[in-house]
Amino acid sequence: MNTQIENSLNNNIKILLIHAPFNKLGFGEEWRPTESVAAPPGLMYLAHPLIKKGYDVNFIDLNIDKFTESEFIQTIKDKEFILISVYSDSLYNVKEIIKIIKSFNKKGFIICGGPYCNLSRNYIEGSDMIVVGEAEEAIVDIIYRVLHKKKFDDIPGLIYLEKSHIVHNDGIIYVKDLNTTAHASNILAKGKNYGNFLGLKLKNITGIMSSRGCPFRCTYCTHKGIIPYRERSAENVVEELVELKKNGVNYVIFYDDNFLMNKKRVKEIMQKIIEKKIKIKMVVQGRVDSADYEFYKELRKAGVIIIMFGIESANQDVLNFYKKGINISQIETAVKLANKVGIITFGYFIIGAPIEDKNHLEVNKKFLERVPLDWININILGYYQGSPLWDEAVKNGLINKDETVVYANKKLSKYTYDEWLIEKDKLLAGFFNKPLNIIRLSIKAINLGILPIFLRIVYRIINNDFIDKIRNPFMSASKRIENKIIANN
């Protein structure tokens, strides 16, 4: 068929992408927003091949888009396909959304994908298909087959209904060469209320991924090598940055699990940014074992303003328990070198390991007093379905196999969940009430050209509402509230 004719026909096919809320699903006055940095990258990458094929594609994010119930029903009732991104923390809401769709749109074909689907490989009741892996690789083919009533048996990683029976196709879908994938279709997110970063509002910020997967095997993590680690070339990444800058983007967050791992590739990216004079500020994640003074200088020169380190703990026995593969000396070196070149350092910590006690918490406290971190985020240890910790806890009868996420409690650790919350608040308050941290951060903010952001931070600290506003930039949910919820299959 002629491509132009085919695209014209596809214009009549309406596809809706839904990012389910992490707060309790609600409409109208019951709706509660969840601050988000940028549109979910998975759905944005998924959107591009659908838009290119000529389909009528729309996107809603129920974390930031407020609907009355009638408005939501009106949005979903005429869609031929509804694609929903599913996280362990949003699973319950996804099930409720599916019930609403089925009540008002009998013909809509519901496809679920995302982190939860990749880990559990469970069928979600009410859906028509589950995609395991990177759906953008096959989504156009899948929709074509649905429309033309063709079989799916040769597409790996699909779970679907066939004559009321659930069929599981072996394998997983993934993009072998990331350089062949299209850039994220952030046009769908234009005008939405994104840009909420560390409790602040930033204009013209977006996220990209320059690599996917992770070669490491931390026990709390759910990757487990399900999808292999791959990288985009430096040229390919810089090409997207140039495109984003032309579209008015000023801040880019790299959603890579470990952007700094391949230092040679990162150096090439930074050198090309400098050569092309791309004026863009970047936030990256990286392991502390990538620390290198000259390397960090290059990052700073190219526009990196924040490095987020997965520190997790200042106790070596806890790091060993998590199988992090790093030591305390490496952590201190990475923070000090980043501090020396003037990059803002952000440290992630986890409390709640089974071996942790008051002594471990005291070590963390002294570490935060001694090491020149600029920012911290502390999470209570979560046992997510598919992680080695979750597997072990299920095996030992400490977690039921139908629980998708459970947080450290008296059964799994030495303290109750509420006691861990208290300890978390103590560490946060001790850190953010330290004048030296504010002074150091202010100097960096001035040198990095982001003084207005710093002034808003100081204002919040002075008004004593800052700690409650802290968000993990890579998690949409506020864990202080949602950690109390156990999402069940």
Residue pairs with C-beta under 8 A, 6 or more apart in sequence:
6 54
7 53
7 54
8 54
9 54
10 53
10 54
10 55
10 56
11 54
11 55
11 56
12 56
13 55
13 56
13 80
13 81
13 143
13 147
14 55
14 56
14 58
14 78
14 79
14 80
14 81
15 50
15 55
15 56
15 57
15 58
15 79
15 80
15 81
15 82
15 83
15 143
16 57
16 58
16 59
16 60
16 75
16 76
16 79
16 81
16 82
16 83
17 43
17 46
17 47
17 57
17 58
17 59
17 60
17 83
17 84
17 85
17 188
18 59
18 60
18 61
18 62
18 82
18 83
18 84
18 85
18 97
19 39
19 40
19 43
19 59
19 60
19 61
19 62
19 63
19 85
20 62
20 84
20 85
20 86
20 87
20 90
20 93
20 94
20 97
21 32
21 34
21 62
21 63
21 90
21 93
22 34
22 63
22 87
22 89
22 90
22 93
22 476
22 477
22 478
22 482
23 32
23 33
23 34
23 63
23 477
23 478
23 481
23 482
24 30
24 32
24 93
25 62
25 93
25 96
25 97
26 32
27 67
27 68
27 69
27 71
27 72
28 66
28 67
28 68
28 69
31 62
31 66
31 67
33 63
33 64
33 66
33 193
34 63
34 64
34 476
34 477
34 478
35 64
35 196
35 199
35 471
35 476
35 478
36 61
36 63
36 64
36 194
36 196
36 476
37 194
37 195
37 196
37 197
37 205
37 207
37 253
37 473
37 474
38 186
38 189
38 194
38 195
38 205
38 206
38 207
38 253
39 59
39 61
39 184
39 186
39 188
39 189
39 192
39 194
39 206
39 207
40 61
40 85
41 184
41 207
41 208
41 209
41 255
42 85
42 113
42 114
42 135
43 59
43 83
43 85
44 184
44 185
44 186
44 188
44 189
45 134
45 136
45 181
45 182
45 184
45 185
45 209
46 83
46 113
46 135
46 136
46 139
47 57
47 59
47 184
47 185
47 188
48 136
48 182
48 183
48 184
48 185
49 136
49 139
49 140
49 182
50 57
50 139
50 140
50 143
51 57
51 185
52 182
53 140
55 143
57 185
57 188
58 75
58 79
58 188
59 188
59 189
60 67
60 75
61 189
61 192
62 93
62 97
63 476
64 192
64 193
64 194
65 192
67 75
72 100
73 100
73 104
76 82
76 100
76 101
76 104
76 105
76 108
77 104
77 105
77 108
78 105
79 105
79 108
80 107
80 108
80 109
81 108
81 109
81 110
81 111
81 143
81 146
82 101
82 105
82 108
82 109
82 110
82 111
83 111
83 112
83 113
83 135
83 139
84 94
84 97
84 98
84 110
84 111
84 112
84 113
84 114
84 127
85 113
85 114
86 94
86 112
86 113
86 114
86 115
86 116
86 117
86 124
87 114
87 115
87 116
88 115
88 116
88 119
88 384
88 385
88 404
88 405
88 487
89 405
89 477
89 482
89 485
89 487
90 116
90 487
91 116
91 124
91 404
91 487
91 489
92 485
92 487
92 488
94 112
94 124
95 124
95 125
95 126
98 110
98 124
98 125
98 126
98 127
99 126
101 108
101 110
101 126
102 110
102 126
109 128
109 129
109 146
110 126
110 127
110 128
110 129
111 127
111 128
111 129
111 130
111 131
111 135
111 139
111 142
112 124
112 127
112 129
112 130
112 131
113 130
113 131
113 132
113 133
113 135
115 222
116 385
116 404
117 124
117 130
117 131
117 132
118 132
118 133
118 172
118 226
118 227
118 386
119 222
119 226
119 384
119 385
119 386
120 385
120 386
120 404
120 489
121 130
121 132
121 159
121 168
122 130
122 159
122 489
123 130
123 159
123 166
124 130
128 160
128 161
129 142
129 152
129 158
129 159
129 160
129 161
130 158
130 159
130 160
131 138
131 139
131 142
131 157
131 158
131 173
132 157
132 158
132 159
132 172
132 173
133 156
133 157
133 172
133 173
133 174
133 227
134 173
134 174
134 175
134 212
134 227
135 142
135 173
136 175
136 181
136 182
137 173
137 174
137 175
138 155
138 173
141 155
142 152
142 155
142 158
144 150
145 151
145 152
152 158
152 160
152 167
152 169
153 167
153 169
155 169
155 173
156 169
156 170
156 171
156 172
156 173
157 169
157 170
157 171
157 172
157 173
158 167
158 168
158 169
159 166
159 167
159 168
159 169
160 166
160 167
161 167
172 226
172 227
174 212
174 227
174 228
175 181
175 212
175 230
176 230
177 230
178 211
178 212
178 230
178 231
178 232
178 236
179 232
179 233
179 236
183 208
183 240
183 243
184 206
184 208
186 206
186 244
186 247
189 206
194 205
194 206
195 201
195 202
195 203
195 204
195 205
196 202
196 471
197 205
197 251
197 253
197 471
197 473
198 375
198 457
198 470
198 471
198 473
199 460
199 466
199 469
199 470
199 471
200 453
200 456
200 457
202 250
202 251
202 453
203 250
204 248
204 249
204 250
204 251
205 249
205 250
205 251
205 252
205 253
206 244
206 249
206 251
206 252
206 253
207 252
207 253
207 254
207 255
208 237
208 240
208 241
208 244
208 252
208 253
208 254
208 255
209 254
209 255
209 256
210 231
210 232
210 237
210 254
210 256
210 259
210 269
211 229
211 230
211 231
211 232
211 256
211 257
211 258
211 259
211 261
211 262
212 227
212 229
212 230
212 256
213 223
213 225
213 227
213 228
213 229
213 230
213 257
214 221
214 223
214 229
214 257
214 258
215 225
215 229
215 261
216 223
216 258
216 287
216 324
216 325
217 223
217 224
217 225
217 323
217 388
218 322
218 323
218 324
219 321
219 322
219 323
219 387
219 388
219 389
220 322
220 350
220 381
220 382
220 383
220 384
220 387
220 388
220 389
221 387
222 384
222 385
222 386
222 387
223 257
224 386
224 387
224 388
231 262
231 265
233 265
234 265
234 268
234 269
234 272
235 272
237 269
238 269
238 272
238 273
238 276
238 278
241 252
241 273
241 278
241 280
242 276
242 278
244 252
244 280
245 278
245 279
245 280
249 280
250 280
250 281
251 280
251 281
251 282
251 283
252 280
252 281
252 282
252 283
253 282
253 283
253 284
253 473
254 282
254 283
254 284
254 285
255 474
256 284
256 285
257 285
258 285
258 286
258 287
259 266
259 284
259 285
259 286
260 266
260 284
260 285
260 286
260 287
260 290
260 307
261 286
261 287
261 290
263 290
263 292
263 295
266 295
266 299
267 295
267 298
269 302
270 298
270 299
270 301
270 302
270 304
271 298
271 302
273 280
273 302
273 303
274 301
274 302
278 303
279 303
280 303
281 303
281 304
281 305
281 448
281 449
281 450
282 302
282 303
282 304
282 305
283 304
283 305
283 306
283 308
283 473
284 299
284 304
284 306
284 307
284 308
285 307
285 308
285 309
285 310
285 474
286 307
286 308
286 309
287 309
287 310
287 326
288 309
288 310
288 311
288 326
288 330
288 331
288 333
288 334
288 335
289 325
289 326
289 330
289 334
290 334
291 330
291 333
291 334
291 337
291 338
292 337
293 337
293 340
293 341
296 307
296 337
296 338
296 340
296 341
296 343
297 341
299 307
299 341
299 343
300 341
300 342
300 343
304 343
305 343
305 344
305 448
305 450
306 343
306 344
306 345
306 346
306 375
307 338
307 343
307 344
307 345
307 346
308 346
308 347
308 348
308 473
309 331
309 334
309 335
309 345
309 346
309 347
309 348
310 324
310 348
311 331
311 347
311 348
311 349
312 318
312 319
312 322
312 324
312 348
312 349
312 350
313 319
313 322
313 349
313 350
313 351
313 353
313 356
313 360
313 364
314 328
314 331
314 363
314 364
314 366
314 367
314 368
315 356
315 360
315 363
315 364
316 327
316 328
317 355
318 353
318 355
318 356
318 360
319 326
319 327
319 328
321 353
321 354
321 355
322 350
322 353
328 367
331 371
332 371
335 345
335 347
335 371
335 372
335 373
336 371
336 372
338 345
339 345
339 372
339 374
339 440
342 444
342 447
342 448
343 444
344 374
344 375
344 441
344 444
344 445
344 448
345 372
345 373
345 374
345 375
346 373
346 374
346 375
346 376
346 377
347 373
347 375
347 376
347 377
348 376
348 377
348 379
348 472
349 364
349 376
349 377
349 378
349 379
349 427
350 378
350 379
350 380
350 381
351 361
351 364
351 378
351 379
351 380
351 381
351 408
351 420
351 423
351 424
351 427
352 380
352 381
352 407
352 408
352 412
352 413
352 415
352 420
353 360
353 381
353 408
353 413
354 412
354 413
354 414
356 413
356 414
357 414
361 423
361 427
364 427
365 426
365 427
365 430
368 376
368 427
368 430
368 431
369 430
369 434
372 440
373 431
373 437
374 437
374 440
374 441
374 444
375 441
376 427
376 428
376 431
377 470
377 472
378 424
378 427
378 428
379 472
379 479
380 407
380 408
380 417
380 420
380 421
380 424
380 479
380 483
381 389
381 407
381 408
381 412
381 413
382 405
382 406
382 407
382 408
382 483
383 389
383 390
383 393
383 399
383 405
383 406
383 407
383 408
383 412
384 390
384 404
384 405
385 403
385 404
385 405
390 399
390 406
393 399
393 406
393 412
394 400
394 401
398 411
398 412
399 406
399 412
402 488
402 489
403 486
403 487
403 488
404 486
404 487
404 488
404 489
405 486
405 487
406 412
406 486
407 417
407 420
407 483
407 484
408 415
408 417
408 420
409 416
409 417
410 416
410 417
413 420
415 423
417 483
417 484
421 480
421 483
425 467
428 467
428 470
429 467
431 437
432 461
432 466
432 467
433 461
438 458
438 461
441 454
441 457
442 451
442 454
442 458
445 451
445 453
445 454
446 454
457 466
460 466
460 469
468 480
471 478
472 479
